[in-house]
């Protein structure tokens, strides 16, 4: 009898969270990251790195980012210096190479706010890379695309060039690792 009661107690304990998190009738269920793979899993695990300061320090910190971030299908970099900002969107192609789209803008705080909103509102349901790409296209237009860019081997290979090109003593870069 004690075994039966213990078994029922354990079962209720295991099922209670599932019942508590079940959608109400008519409500769309929100997928959880534990049941997703590939791009959807990455969409639930978006990463944003922000560095501000002296160029050399930022180059060192970007170079020490986890190497797997450049293995994602879509990632972006926004680098702000004295003379404006460069925005780059990296999209892996079927061939393994990247299409890199470039934009320039005077100031980027509104752009980052829009990208943040798209990431959080998306909640891992749609491709977060496509959601952020739509924000960039809406805010910045078509940009200039470079096709068949070799896949970067490291974060430094992907992101340091923009840091070296930024004007000013104090610069900022934001790296958004999407799907």
Secondary structure as GFF3:
##gff-version 3
##sequence-region A 1 179
A	DSSP	alpha_helix	2	20	.	.	.	ID=ss1
A	DSSP	three_ten_helix	33	35	.	.	.	ID=ss2
A	DSSP	alpha_helix	38	44	.	.	.	ID=ss3
A	DSSP	beta_strand	47	53	.	.	.	ID=ss4
A	DSSP	alpha_helix	55	63	.	.	.	ID=ss5
A	DSSP	three_ten_helix	67	71	.	.	.	ID=ss6
A	DSSP	beta_strand	74	81	.	.	.	ID=ss7
A	DSSP	beta_strand	84	92	.	.	.	ID=ss8
A	DSSP	beta_strand	98	105	.	.	.	ID=ss9
A	DSSP	alpha_helix	109	122	.	.	.	ID=ss10
A	DSSP	alpha_helix	128	140	.	.	.	ID=ss11
A	DSSP	beta_strand	144	149	.	.	.	ID=ss12
A	DSSP	alpha_helix	155	165	.	.	.	ID=ss13
A	DSSP	beta_strand	171	177	.	.	.	ID=ss14
###
